[in-house]
Amino acid sequence: MEPVRKSPRDVARSLAQRERNMREAGRLVGTWKRETYTLPRIDARAKAREWFDRYPKAAYMTEIEFWREKPDGCIEFTIRRLPTAD
């Protein structure tokens, strides 16, 4: 018997539905942990470095998900990671 092949869209829908079901059941597991900061540029770099040192990209898939420079010169950014070893 040949395995059923799913399109990327089917896989994405399936994963989204599973996450919705788990959230409704109150047991959402394996989701991203996110933190948002607004800091001066130097401090923002230090905070990001702290995260990457504490949660290495290889183990936690840590990444800067979003960033922007605000009119006052501060950097607002969201960093995310997997809760692998929490």
VOGU-3710 file (C-alpha; in Angstrom, 3 decimals, decimal comma):
1> mepvrksprd> 0,000/0,000/0,000  1,406/3,415/-0,984  1,568/6,090/1,761  -0,834/9,007/1,527  0,960/12,146/0,378  -0,096/15,433/1,863  0,480/18,852/0,405  2,215/21,504/2,538  -1,177/23,198/2,888  -2,707/19,972/4,295
11> varslaqrer> 0,139/19,609/6,775  -0,189/23,249/7,891  -3,954/22,883/8,374  -3,465/19,700/10,358  -0,881/21,289/12,648  -3,028/24,402/13,156  -6,054/22,270/14,029  -4,026/20,204/16,484  -2,776/23,396/18,178  -6,339/24,750/18,421
21> nmreagrlvg> -7,527/21,483/19,960  -4,707/21,493/22,511  -5,315/25,157/23,382  -9,026/24,461/23,933  -8,125/21,500/26,138  -5,795/23,735/28,168  -2,671/21,767/27,408  -0,824/23,654/24,728  2,630/22,098/24,494  5,579/22,764/22,259
31> twkretytlp> 4,680/26,316/21,303  7,125/29,180/20,951  8,080/31,251/23,951  8,240/34,928/23,009  9,488/38,060/24,728  9,234/41,605/23,393  11,677/44,316/24,431  12,096/48,015/23,703  15,639/49,077/24,503  18,352/51,461/23,343
41> ridarakare> 20,385/49,918/20,491  23,377/48,891/22,656  21,148/47,312/25,305  19,022/45,584/22,643  22,139/43,929/21,207  23,225/42,840/24,680  19,772/41,388/25,450  19,685/39,476/22,148  23,224/38,140/22,785  22,127/37,068/26,286
51> wfdrypkaay> 19,243/35,068/24,784  21,431/33,431/22,123  24,040/32,534/24,755  21,445/31,107/27,137  19,273/29,434/24,469  21,532/28,417/21,552  19,899/28,461/18,141  20,802/24,816/17,480  18,924/23,552/20,557  16,092/26,074/20,912
61> mteiefwrek> 15,685/27,478/17,383  16,102/30,939/18,924  15,586/33,827/16,537  14,665/37,480/16,341  11,141/37,217/15,026  10,510/40,940/14,489  12,371/44,183/15,024  12,011/47,876/14,241  13,670/51,146/15,116  11,336/53,521/16,900
71> pdgcieftir> 11,393/57,295/16,308  13,215/57,818/19,615  16,077/55,574/18,418  15,167/52,596/20,590  14,906/49,144/19,088  11,712/47,174/19,641  12,129/43,473/18,989  10,486/40,138/19,648  12,688/37,137/20,213  11,371/33,598/20,263
81> rlptad> 12,559/30,132/21,187  11,230/26,649/21,705  10,716/25,534/25,316  12,760/22,391/24,600  14,472/21,993/27,965  12,092/23,942/30,232
//
